[in-house]
Amino acid sequence: MGVKIRLKRFGTKRRAFYRIVVMDSRAPRDGRAIEEVGFYRPIEVEDQQIVLKEDRIREWLSKGARPTPTVKKLLNKKDIDL
C-alpha cells in the first residue's frame, strides 16, 4: 500500500477549501482518509491560508509517505523539509 499526503476537496463551486490528508494512493480524491494533518484555504488572507500539524506530517514522511506536488509546495511555504 502506497501512502500519499494529498488534498481532499470541500466547499462549493468557486469557494473550495481543502484538508491535507494522509491516504492510500489508490483511494479516490474525496475518499476515506487515514489521518487529517492540516487545512488549506486558498480564499483566506495569506497568513491564514495554511494550517498544519507539523509533528504528524514529519512522522508520516519518516514512515515513507510521499506528498503530491501541490502539497509539496504548501509544505515548502511552511518550511517543512522533505
N, C-alpha and C positions, 0 to 999 in steps of 0.2 A: 504494500500500500504506500503510494507516494503522498506525502503531506505537503500542502501548499498554504502559504499565507496570502489571502486574496480578499477582494472586496465583495460584499453582499449588498445588493441594492435595495433601498426602501424609498418611500416617498411617492409623489405623483409626477406627472409629466412636468418637466422644467423645474421641479422642486425636489430633486433627488438628493438623498444623503446615503451614506454608506457605513456599514460596520466592517471593520477589519477583522477577519476571522481566520481560524486555522481549520482547514477542511481536507478531506480526502480529495485527491486530484481528479478522481472520476465522478465526483458528485456534481449535480447541476449548480449553476451560479447561485440560486436562492435556496438551495437545499439545506439539509441539517448540518450544522457546524459542530466541530469538536469543541471549540472554545472561541469566545469573542475576546479579542485583545485590544480593541480600540474603535474609534469613530473617525469618520472623515465627512465634514460638512462643507462642501465647496461654496455654498452661497453665504456663509458667515464671513465676518471680518477676518483678516489674515491671521491674527494671533489666536483665534478661537476655532480654526478650521480642523485641526488635527488633535485628537486626544488619544494617547497610547498608554498601555500597561507595559512599560519598557522591560520590567523584570521578566514578565511572561513571554514577551517576544524574544528576548535573548535566550531564554530557556528553550523555546521551540526551535530557534535557529541552531542552538547547540545540539539538539536532537536530530537535526537534518532536514527540517522544514525549509522549503525554498519559497521565497517571496516572488510574486508576479512582478513584471516590470513596473507597473503603476505603483504597487505597494513599495517596491524598492525605492522609487523616487520620493515617496512620502516618508519613508524611514530615513533617507538621506537628509531630508529637510529638518528632521528632528535629531540629526547627528547620531544615529544608531548604526554601529559598524556591522557589516555583513560578513 
